[in-house]
């Protein structure tokens, strides 16, 4: 079965048909979905989805763009949510310098704190890194985060940076961008990386693969990602499905 390791089904773009869509995923051979939090509100929403659907699990964490809302009090609340029986990771956490806010120092502070939280709770973590390659790597090294299990979600950097993460034992999250005509850099990374360190993800409702680029994404579209990975690595699509599911179960300890 196909394992979607990174989705946002709590997003308002699913409000009109969320239940119907989620119940249809088995028809697309989707076996497991990780709903990943980005804000304090989405932590609660992700856990509600995980409680409602047996095939959904939750990652709890604050996206770098939302770290401005964190306080010591709310961080203490976040820590309590890691004990939920269907919490399987801390995420998504990291750095995003695409936007000017929040300040980079605020992002760094809460990135370090959430990495420490993952270590304390003995959970894997999901990293979001955008236009922040050096600082992300520097913090991971400084905090010895490579001693834990981590995935670089929606990997968007060069093969050289991929090599750094792969050497440290990290996984790379691969989604719809692999099908884009301007996704040459990611195609090179996928060709280089061992299949044993790749995870399938949608980041839905975002980043739909070709031929649905620009439209609302969902887990069923992973078939196009699988097809492209199989083409690049010259292996059967079933091998991509089987190995990435094994990777995901190992990473999330399911």
FIPA-123008 format. One record per residue (C-alpha): residue number from 1; residue in one letter; x, y negated, z negated. Coordinates in pm, 1 decimal. Layout:
BEGIN
i,aa,xx,yy,zz
NUM,A,X,Y,Z
...
# end
This chain:
BEGIN
i,aa,xx,yy,zz
1,X,0.0,0.0,0.0
2,X,106.8,-359.4,63.6
3,X,217.9,-560.7,-241.1
4,X,167.2,-938.8,-226.5
5,X,415.6,-1068.6,-482.2
6,X,317.6,-1435.3,-470.2
7,X,-34.4,-1573.3,-422.2
8,X,-244.6,-1863.0,-552.2
9,X,-601.6,-1733.9,-541.4
10,X,-698.2,-1981.7,-812.5
11,X,-651.6,-2260.3,-554.3
12,X,-963.9,-2463.2,-475.5
13,X,-938.1,-2358.2,-109.9
14,X,-1078.3,-2020.4,-219.8
15,X,-1366.5,-2159.8,-425.3
16,X,-1638.0,-2082.8,-169.7
17,X,-1557.6,-1715.4,-106.9
18,X,-1298.2,-1604.9,-362.8
19,X,-1475.4,-1293.8,-492.2
20,X,-1579.4,-1168.8,-148.0
21,X,-1228.9,-1221.4,-13.8
22,X,-1054.2,-1053.5,-306.3
23,X,-1285.1,-752.6,-292.0
24,X,-1210.2,-717.9,80.0
25,X,-832.5,-692.6,35.9
26,X,-840.9,-313.7,7.3
27,X,-962.8,-309.8,368.9
28,X,-629.1,-468.3,462.4
29,X,-435.7,-205.3,263.8
30,X,-342.3,-454.4,-9.8
31,X,-272.6,-261.2,-327.7
32,X,-143.7,-523.4,-571.4
33,X,-136.7,-903.6,-595.0
34,X,56.6,-1128.5,-830.7
35,X,-125.8,-1457.4,-885.9
36,X,140.5,-1713.2,-966.5
37,X,80.1,-2017.7,-1185.2
38,X,197.4,-2368.6,-1107.3
39,X,34.1,-2587.5,-1373.2
40,X,-105.7,-2546.2,-1723.0
41,X,-457.0,-2519.6,-1579.9
42,X,-349.8,-2256.5,-1327.8
43,X,-194.2,-2046.0,-1604.0
44,X,-540.7,-2003.7,-1754.7
45,X,-699.0,-1951.3,-1411.7
46,X,-440.7,-1688.4,-1313.2
47,X,-497.9,-1493.9,-1632.1
48,X,-875.3,-1504.9,-1578.8
49,X,-829.8,-1358.4,-1230.8
50,X,-602.1,-1087.4,-1370.1
51,X,-864.9,-998.7,-1628.0
52,X,-1139.5,-984.9,-1365.9
53,X,-960.9,-774.4,-1100.3
54,X,-763.7,-462.9,-1185.7
55,X,-522.4,-504.6,-890.2
56,X,-425.6,-862.5,-982.6
57,X,-152.5,-952.9,-1231.5
58,X,-37.0,-1297.4,-1341.9
59,X,286.4,-1492.7,-1356.9
60,X,276.6,-1780.5,-1604.0
61,X,496.1,-2086.8,-1560.2
62,X,504.6,-2449.7,-1456.7
63,X,606.5,-2551.0,-1104.0
64,X,879.0,-2819.4,-1098.3
65,X,636.1,-3071.1,-947.4
66,X,409.2,-3026.5,-1251.6
67,X,674.0,-3034.5,-1524.7
68,X,581.5,-3393.4,-1606.5
69,X,276.6,-3258.4,-1789.9
70,X,481.0,-3041.4,-2024.7
71,X,524.0,-3126.3,-2393.5
72,X,658.3,-2923.7,-2683.4
73,X,298.7,-2844.9,-2780.6
74,X,195.5,-2726.6,-2433.7
75,X,519.3,-2531.7,-2395.9
76,X,439.6,-2348.7,-2720.3
77,X,99.0,-2262.1,-2572.1
78,X,267.1,-2141.0,-2252.1
79,X,491.3,-1913.1,-2454.7
80,X,184.6,-1750.4,-2612.7
81,X,47.9,-1668.5,-2267.3
82,X,352.8,-1454.6,-2191.1
83,X,215.5,-1201.6,-2440.8
84,X,-101.1,-1142.8,-2238.2
85,X,-112.8,-776.4,-2130.6
86,X,-139.9,-872.0,-1762.7
87,X,139.8,-1128.7,-1762.7
88,X,425.3,-976.3,-1564.2
89,X,659.9,-1272.0,-1502.5
90,X,746.8,-1633.2,-1581.2
91,X,685.0,-1849.2,-1277.0
92,X,690.7,-2028.7,-1065.8
93,X,971.2,-2238.2,-1211.2
94,X,1265.2,-2425.7,-1064.2
95,X,1352.8,-2748.8,-884.8
96,X,1182.2,-2943.6,-606.9
97,X,1356.3,-3257.9,-483.9
98,X,1131.1,-3307.6,-183.2
99,X,916.8,-3548.2,-385.3
100,X,1056.0,-3830.1,-599.5
101,X,851.8,-3732.7,-905.2
102,X,899.2,-3589.4,-1162.0
103,X,1250.5,-3715.7,-1228.7
104,X,1522.9,-3460.2,-1154.0
105,X,1633.1,-3454.0,-1518.0
106,X,1280.9,-3365.9,-1630.2
107,X,1270.0,-3082.2,-1378.1
108,X,1608.7,-2953.4,-1489.6
109,X,1511.5,-2965.3,-1857.9
110,X,1201.9,-2751.8,-1812.7
111,X,1368.4,-2520.3,-1563.8
112,X,1630.0,-2435.2,-1826.0
113,X,1364.7,-2401.3,-2097.6
114,X,1152.3,-2166.8,-1886.5
115,X,1452.4,-1954.9,-1790.7
116,X,1521.7,-1921.0,-2163.0
117,X,1156.0,-1830.7,-2219.7
118,X,1178.2,-1551.5,-1963.4
119,X,1488.8,-1419.3,-2132.9
120,X,1331.0,-1438.7,-2478.4
121,X,1016.5,-1259.9,-2361.3
122,X,1214.1,-1012.9,-2149.1
123,X,1019.3,-1095.9,-1834.8
124,X,1142.6,-1143.2,-1476.6
125,X,1115.7,-1492.7,-1330.9
126,X,1005.3,-1650.3,-1003.6
127,X,1210.1,-1945.3,-877.6
128,X,1085.2,-2226.1,-656.2
129,X,1375.8,-2419.4,-504.1
130,X,1323.6,-2689.7,-242.0
131,X,1594.6,-2930.4,-127.4
132,X,1782.9,-2837.8,-445.1
133,X,2016.1,-2555.0,-344.0
134,X,2324.9,-2660.4,-539.8
135,X,2150.0,-2762.5,-862.2
136,X,1942.8,-2442.9,-865.0
137,X,2250.0,-2224.7,-826.9
138,X,2446.1,-2429.9,-1082.6
139,X,2173.4,-2389.1,-1345.2
140,X,2134.3,-2017.0,-1278.9
141,X,2506.9,-1969.9,-1328.1
142,X,2528.9,-2196.3,-1633.0
143,X,2236.3,-2018.4,-1801.9
144,X,2360.0,-1670.6,-1700.4
145,X,2016.9,-1611.8,-1548.8
146,X,2169.5,-1347.2,-1323.4
147,X,2163.6,-1120.1,-1628.2
148,X,1784.8,-1099.0,-1579.7
149,X,1561.7,-1009.0,-1285.4
150,X,1471.6,-1297.6,-1057.7
151,X,1327.5,-1370.1,-715.6
152,X,1385.8,-1677.0,-503.2
153,X,1034.0,-1743.6,-381.5
154,X,981.3,-1854.2,-21.5
155,X,1353.6,-1839.1,45.3
156,X,1447.7,-2129.1,274.5
157,X,1824.8,-2166.7,252.6
158,X,2117.5,-2036.6,458.5
159,X,2262.7,-1687.7,484.8
160,X,2559.3,-1808.8,278.1
161,X,2334.3,-1909.2,-12.3
162,X,2136.0,-1588.1,29.4
163,X,2462.7,-1398.3,-13.1
164,X,2516.9,-1570.4,-350.5
165,X,2177.3,-1463.0,-479.1
166,X,2192.6,-1112.5,-336.6
167,X,2533.0,-1057.4,-496.2
168,X,2382.3,-1156.6,-831.7
169,X,2110.0,-896.0,-780.6
170,X,1824.6,-1134.6,-705.9
171,X,1536.4,-1061.8,-472.4
172,X,1431.6,-1289.5,-184.7
173,X,1062.8,-1362.3,-123.2
174,X,972.2,-1342.2,245.9
175,X,647.0,-1477.2,387.6
176,X,487.3,-1637.6,690.1
177,X,782.5,-1858.6,781.9
178,X,959.5,-1550.1,917.7
179,X,711.6,-1556.8,1210.4
180,X,766.3,-1925.5,1298.0
181,X,953.6,-2015.5,1616.2
182,X,1164.8,-2255.6,1406.0
183,X,1232.4,-1989.9,1142.2
184,X,1566.5,-1886.3,1291.5
185,X,1756.3,-1939.2,965.7
186,X,1520.7,-1711.4,771.6
187,X,1533.3,-1448.9,1045.9
188,X,1912.3,-1442.7,1008.6
189,X,1876.2,-1402.0,631.6
190,X,1633.1,-1111.6,670.3
191,X,1862.2,-942.7,921.5
192,X,2152.4,-977.4,676.2
193,X,1978.4,-891.9,348.0
194,X,1926.0,-530.5,240.1
195,X,1561.0,-427.7,251.3
196,X,1600.7,-314.1,-110.0
197,X,1621.2,-682.1,-214.8
198,X,1327.7,-820.5,-18.6
199,X,975.5,-885.3,-147.7
200,X,665.2,-961.0,59.0
201,X,468.3,-1272.5,-31.3
202,X,201.5,-1498.6,116.1
203,X,210.5,-1809.9,-105.0
204,X,-153.5,-1825.6,1.7
205,X,-342.7,-2038.3,78.8
206,X,-24.1,-2188.0,224.5
207,X,225.4,-2081.5,494.8
208,X,6.4,-1864.2,713.5
209,X,206.2,-1663.2,967.4
210,X,172.8,-1696.0,1341.9
211,X,-90.2,-1662.9,1495.3
212,X,-274.7,-1831.8,1205.1
213,X,-20.2,-2100.8,1126.0
214,X,-192.2,-2408.0,981.3
215,X,-497.5,-2213.8,864.4
216,X,-578.1,-2080.6,518.0
217,X,-352.7,-1789.1,435.3
218,X,-448.4,-1469.2,249.9
219,X,-289.6,-1135.4,165.4
220,X,-429.2,-962.4,473.5
221,X,-197.3,-1171.2,689.5
222,X,106.2,-990.8,549.5
223,X,74.3,-745.7,838.0
224,X,233.0,-1010.8,1062.5
225,X,520.7,-1060.6,820.2
226,X,574.5,-684.9,801.8
227,X,573.7,-658.6,1180.8
228,X,840.6,-927.6,1214.6
229,X,1066.1,-783.2,942.5
230,X,1040.6,-441.2,1109.5
231,X,1131.8,-595.6,1445.2
232,X,1431.8,-782.6,1305.1
233,X,1567.3,-485.4,1111.5
234,X,1466.8,-231.9,1379.4
235,X,1287.1,-3.3,1137.4
236,X,929.1,129.4,1119.8
237,X,665.7,-99.9,970.4
238,X,573.7,177.6,725.2
239,X,929.8,167.7,591.1
240,X,896.8,-206.3,526.8
241,X,569.2,-149.1,341.4
242,X,698.2,141.2,132.7
243,X,1031.4,-8.7,32.6
244,X,898.4,-357.6,-47.5
245,X,622.8,-206.5,-260.8
246,X,882.8,-3.7,-450.1
247,X,1091.4,-320.8,-491.7
248,X,794.9,-514.7,-626.1
249,X,692.2,-244.4,-872.2
250,X,1048.4,-228.2,-998.2
251,X,1076.9,-606.9,-1026.8
252,X,742.5,-652.7,-1203.7
253,X,779.6,-328.5,-1399.8
254,X,448.9,-187.2,-1282.0
# end
